[in-house]
Amino acid sequence: MIADAWRAFAEKPVEDFEAPAPALELATVLERHHTDMDAAARAAAQGRERGLHGLAEVAVLAVDLENLLERSGGAWSAALRVLKDQMLADIAAAGLEIVRLRGLPARATVDLVDVESWRYDDAYAEAVVVEELAVAVRHLGRPLRRGRVVMGAPQSGGPRTTDDGRARASRSAAAEAHPQRPVATVPGSILCPVTSCRHPNAPDADVCAACLTQLVVYRRFSQFPQVLFNRGLQAARSSDPTGARDQFAAALAWAPEDTEVRNAYALACFEADDEPAARRAWEEVLERMPTDARALAGLSRLSKR
């Protein structure tokens, strides 16, 4: 009867390994974090320096432009175009990208614009930028300065808001066009532990494919309870209930919310004649899952002893 109960459990698809001491793993993570922070600080300092140099060059060119306008009178357009080109080249060299907004659909301008007003006309098939009041600027792909625009929308579409809520409403409307969807996962995948990411990664991934978070230590810690579970299952099927109980108890210390591990621990305690521990474990399972068939069957076995 107990053998049949153990057959209801399946081993986890993970290779056996010995987990390093948590303190050593934490030290490794902290060392890597320190290294990454140093690298980020150096990159930020270098970026600021490049930005300052770029802005200084633009400032010089702006003064040159002012002086040129004062001297040239009406015959200044050609020289002004040359100076303008120099300014734009320096801006681009500093890593800045000027984003022209006219004609862009609203869904493409999320986090890029503030909407000054809306125009409603059925000539517009969707919400779109119809007038660019100020360009947007990005730095290395990151929005740096928001643009200012007038949006057009069909008579039946587009937000109709008060002035103080126009920009916020435009961003919300664009975001609603692309709501976040639940991330699909496959068995054995490792979900990125970063709350804002949660990208599913291959079981052996060292780095999150979406946000580049280091996953090595997290993967070891998250998979080790499965290793302990498999060891406990192997011991139980080898008629070693005490050894199985110890392995399942260790797995519970790593994953206390895992009801399957708690069910296995309870069954091992029952087989090792530790009825009080078995009862507590099955009752704890039912507190989380009142209809759990394994826990109900286990308590039924206890009542028949």
C-alpha positions as CSV (number, residue, x, y, z in Angstrom):
1,M,0.0,0.0,0.0
2,I,2.8,2.4,0.9
3,A,4.7,1.3,-2.2
4,D,1.7,2.4,-4.3
5,A,1.7,5.7,-2.6
6,W,5.3,6.3,-3.5
7,R,4.7,5.5,-7.1
8,A,2.4,8.5,-7.2
9,F,5.5,10.7,-6.9
10,A,7.7,11.4,-9.8
11,E,11.4,12.5,-9.7
12,K,12.2,16.0,-10.8
13,P,14.0,16.6,-14.1
14,V,17.3,17.8,-12.5
15,E,20.7,16.3,-12.2
16,D,22.1,15.6,-8.8
17,F,24.7,18.0,-7.4
18,E,26.0,19.3,-4.1
19,A,25.0,22.8,-3.4
20,P,27.9,25.0,-2.2
21,A,27.6,26.6,1.2
22,P,25.1,29.5,1.0
23,A,27.7,31.9,2.6
24,L,30.2,31.1,-0.1
25,E,27.5,31.6,-2.8
26,L,26.5,34.9,-1.2
27,A,30.1,36.1,-1.1
28,T,30.4,35.3,-4.8
29,V,27.2,37.2,-5.6
30,L,28.4,40.2,-3.5
31,E,31.8,40.2,-5.2
32,R,30.2,40.1,-8.7
33,H,27.8,42.8,-7.6
34,H,30.7,45.0,-6.4
35,T,32.5,44.4,-9.7
36,D,29.4,45.3,-11.7
37,M,28.8,48.4,-9.7
38,D,32.3,49.6,-10.2
39,A,32.0,49.0,-13.9
40,A,28.7,50.8,-14.0
41,A,30.1,53.7,-12.0
42,R,33.1,54.0,-14.4
43,A,30.8,53.9,-17.4
44,A,28.5,56.5,-15.9
45,A,31.4,58.8,-15.2
46,Q,32.7,58.4,-18.7
47,G,29.3,59.0,-20.1
48,R,28.9,62.2,-18.0
49,E,32.3,63.4,-19.2
50,R,31.4,62.7,-22.8
51,G,28.1,64.5,-22.3
52,L,29.8,67.5,-20.7
53,H,32.3,67.8,-23.5
54,G,29.5,67.5,-26.1
55,L,27.5,70.2,-24.4
56,A,30.5,72.4,-24.1
57,E,31.1,72.1,-27.9
58,V,27.4,72.9,-28.5
59,A,27.6,75.9,-26.3
60,V,30.6,77.2,-28.2
61,L,28.9,76.7,-31.5
62,A,25.8,78.4,-30.2
63,V,27.8,81.5,-29.4
64,D,29.4,81.3,-32.8
65,L,25.9,81.2,-34.3
66,E,24.9,84.2,-32.3
67,N,27.9,86.2,-33.5
68,L,27.5,85.1,-37.1
69,L,23.9,86.3,-37.1
70,E,24.9,89.7,-35.7
71,R,27.5,90.1,-38.5
72,S,25.8,88.6,-41.4
73,G,22.6,90.5,-41.7
74,G,20.5,88.9,-44.4
75,A,23.2,87.0,-46.2
76,W,23.7,84.3,-43.6
77,S,21.7,81.3,-44.6
78,A,24.4,79.2,-46.2
79,A,26.9,79.8,-43.4
80,L,24.2,79.1,-40.8
81,R,23.4,75.7,-42.4
82,V,27.1,74.8,-42.1
83,L,27.1,75.7,-38.4
84,K,23.9,73.9,-37.8
85,D,25.3,70.8,-39.3
86,Q,28.3,71.1,-37.0
87,M,26.0,71.4,-34.0
88,L,24.0,68.3,-35.0
89,A,27.2,66.3,-35.6
90,D,28.5,67.2,-32.1
91,I,25.1,66.2,-30.6
92,A,25.2,62.9,-32.4
93,A,28.8,62.3,-31.3
94,A,27.7,62.7,-27.7
95,G,25.3,59.8,-28.1
96,L,22.2,61.9,-28.4
97,E,19.5,61.0,-30.9
98,I,16.9,63.6,-32.0
99,V,13.5,61.9,-32.6
100,R,11.3,63.5,-35.1
101,L,7.7,62.9,-34.0
102,R,5.3,64.1,-36.7
103,G,3.4,61.2,-38.3
104,L,4.2,58.7,-35.6
105,P,1.3,56.7,-34.2
106,A,0.5,57.3,-30.5
107,R,1.5,53.7,-29.6
108,A,5.0,54.5,-30.8
109,T,5.4,57.5,-28.6
110,V,5.0,56.0,-25.2
111,D,7.5,57.7,-22.8
112,L,8.6,60.0,-25.6
113,V,6.1,62.9,-25.6
114,D,3.8,65.1,-23.7
115,V,0.5,65.8,-25.5
116,E,-0.4,69.5,-25.5
117,S,-3.8,69.1,-27.2
118,W,-5.9,66.8,-29.3
119,R,-7.6,67.3,-32.7
120,Y,-10.5,65.1,-33.6
121,D,-11.3,64.3,-37.2
122,D,-12.4,61.1,-38.9
123,A,-9.6,61.7,-41.5
124,Y,-7.3,60.1,-38.9
125,A,-7.5,56.3,-38.9
126,E,-5.9,56.1,-35.5
127,A,-4.3,58.4,-32.9
128,V,-1.3,60.0,-34.5
129,V,1.1,62.9,-34.0
130,V,-0.1,65.7,-36.3
131,E,2.0,68.6,-35.1
132,E,5.5,68.5,-33.6
133,L,6.0,71.4,-31.1
134,A,9.3,70.1,-29.8
135,V,11.4,67.1,-30.7
136,A,12.2,64.3,-28.3
137,V,15.8,63.4,-27.5
138,R,17.2,60.0,-26.6
139,H,20.6,59.1,-25.1
140,L,21.9,55.7,-26.1
141,G,18.3,54.6,-26.7
142,R,16.9,55.9,-23.4
143,P,14.4,58.8,-23.4
144,L,16.3,61.9,-22.2
145,R,14.0,64.8,-23.1
146,R,10.3,64.4,-23.9
147,G,8.9,66.0,-27.0
148,R,5.8,68.1,-27.1
149,V,3.1,67.3,-29.7
150,V,-0.4,67.8,-30.8
151,M,-2.2,64.4,-31.4
152,G,-4.9,63.7,-33.9
153,A,-7.6,61.1,-33.4
154,P,-10.9,59.9,-35.0
155,Q,-14.0,61.6,-33.7
156,S,-14.9,58.4,-31.9
157,G,-11.5,57.8,-30.4
158,G,-8.8,59.4,-28.3
159,P,-9.0,60.7,-24.8
160,R,-11.0,63.8,-24.0
161,T,-9.4,65.1,-20.8
162,T,-8.8,68.2,-18.9
163,D,-5.6,70.2,-19.5
164,D,-3.8,69.0,-16.4
165,G,-4.4,65.3,-17.3
166,R,-3.6,65.4,-21.1
167,A,-0.1,64.1,-21.0
168,R,-0.8,61.4,-18.5
169,A,-3.9,60.3,-20.4
170,S,-2.0,60.1,-23.7
171,R,0.6,57.8,-22.2
172,S,-2.0,55.7,-20.6
173,A,-3.9,55.4,-23.9
174,A,-0.8,54.3,-25.7
175,A,0.1,51.8,-23.0
176,E,-3.4,50.3,-23.1
177,A,-2.8,49.5,-26.7
178,H,-0.1,47.1,-25.6
179,P,-1.1,45.6,-22.3
180,Q,1.4,43.4,-20.6
181,R,0.6,39.7,-21.0
182,P,1.4,36.8,-18.7
183,V,4.8,35.2,-19.6
184,A,4.4,31.7,-21.0
185,T,6.7,29.2,-19.4
186,V,7.8,25.7,-20.2
187,P,8.5,22.9,-17.8
188,G,11.9,23.2,-16.2
189,S,12.4,26.8,-17.2
190,I,14.0,29.3,-14.8
191,L,11.9,32.5,-14.2
192,C,14.1,35.5,-13.8
193,P,13.9,36.5,-10.1
194,V,13.8,40.2,-10.9
195,T,10.2,41.3,-10.3
196,S,10.0,43.7,-13.2
197,C,11.4,41.0,-15.6
198,R,10.2,37.4,-14.8
199,H,11.5,36.2,-18.2
200,P,11.5,32.4,-18.6
201,N,15.0,31.1,-19.3
202,A,16.5,27.8,-20.3
203,P,17.1,25.5,-17.3
204,D,20.8,25.8,-17.7
205,A,20.9,29.6,-18.4
206,D,23.7,31.5,-16.6
207,V,22.2,34.9,-17.5
208,C,18.7,36.1,-18.0
209,A,18.1,36.6,-21.7
210,A,15.9,39.6,-21.1
211,C,17.6,41.7,-18.4
212,L,21.1,40.1,-18.2
213,T,20.7,39.3,-14.4
214,Q,23.2,36.6,-13.3
215,L,21.2,33.4,-12.7
216,V,23.9,30.9,-11.7
217,V,23.5,31.1,-8.0
218,Y,19.7,31.6,-8.2
219,R,19.5,28.5,-10.4
220,R,21.5,26.4,-7.9
221,F,19.5,27.5,-5.0
222,S,16.1,27.1,-6.8
223,Q,17.0,23.6,-8.1
224,F,18.6,22.1,-5.0
225,P,15.3,21.4,-3.2
226,Q,14.4,19.2,-6.3
227,V,17.7,17.4,-5.9
228,L,16.9,16.7,-2.2
229,F,13.4,15.6,-3.2
230,N,14.8,13.1,-5.7
231,R,17.2,11.7,-3.1
232,G,14.3,11.3,-0.6
233,L,12.3,9.5,-3.2
234,Q,15.1,7.2,-4.1
235,A,15.6,6.4,-0.4
236,A,11.9,5.7,0.1
237,R,11.8,3.4,-2.8
238,S,14.8,1.6,-1.4
239,S,12.9,0.9,1.9
240,D,14.8,3.6,3.8
241,P,12.0,5.7,5.3
242,T,14.3,7.4,7.9
243,G,16.7,8.5,5.2
244,A,13.8,9.6,3.0
245,R,12.4,11.6,5.9
246,D,15.7,13.4,6.4
247,Q,16.0,14.3,2.7
248,F,12.5,15.6,2.5
249,A,12.9,17.6,5.7
250,A,16.0,19.2,4.2
251,A,14.0,19.9,1.0
252,L,11.3,21.6,3.0
253,A,13.9,23.8,4.7
254,W,14.7,25.1,1.2
255,A,11.2,25.2,-0.2
256,P,8.7,25.4,2.7
257,E,5.8,26.3,0.4
258,D,6.1,23.1,-1.8
259,T,3.1,21.0,-0.9
260,E,4.4,18.0,-2.9
261,V,7.5,17.9,-0.8
262,R,5.5,18.2,2.4
263,N,3.2,15.4,1.3
264,A,6.3,13.2,0.6
265,Y,7.8,14.2,4.0
266,A,4.5,13.2,5.8
267,L,4.4,9.8,4.0
268,A,8.1,9.2,5.0
269,C,7.3,10.1,8.6
270,F,4.3,7.8,8.5
271,E,6.4,4.9,7.2
272,A,9.1,5.6,9.8
273,D,6.4,5.4,12.6
274,D,6.6,9.1,13.4
275,E,2.8,9.6,13.4
276,P,2.7,13.0,15.1
277,A,5.1,14.5,12.5
278,A,3.1,12.9,9.7
279,R,-0.2,14.3,11.0
280,R,1.2,17.8,11.4
281,A,2.7,17.7,7.8
282,W,-0.6,16.5,6.2
283,E,-2.6,19.0,8.2
284,E,-0.3,21.8,7.0
285,V,-0.8,20.7,3.4
286,L,-4.6,20.9,3.9
287,E,-4.3,24.4,5.4
288,R,-2.9,25.4,2.0
289,M,-4.9,23.1,-0.2
290,P,-8.0,21.8,1.6
291,T,-8.9,19.3,-1.2
292,D,-5.4,17.8,-1.6
293,A,-6.0,14.1,-2.3
294,R,-2.6,12.9,-1.0
295,A,-3.0,14.6,2.4
296,L,-6.6,13.4,2.8
297,A,-5.5,9.9,2.0
298,G,-2.6,10.1,4.5
299,L,-4.9,11.3,7.3
300,S,-7.2,8.4,6.5
301,R,-4.3,6.0,6.8
302,L,-3.5,7.5,10.2
303,S,-7.1,7.1,11.4
304,K,-7.0,3.3,10.6
305,R,-3.8,2.6,12.6
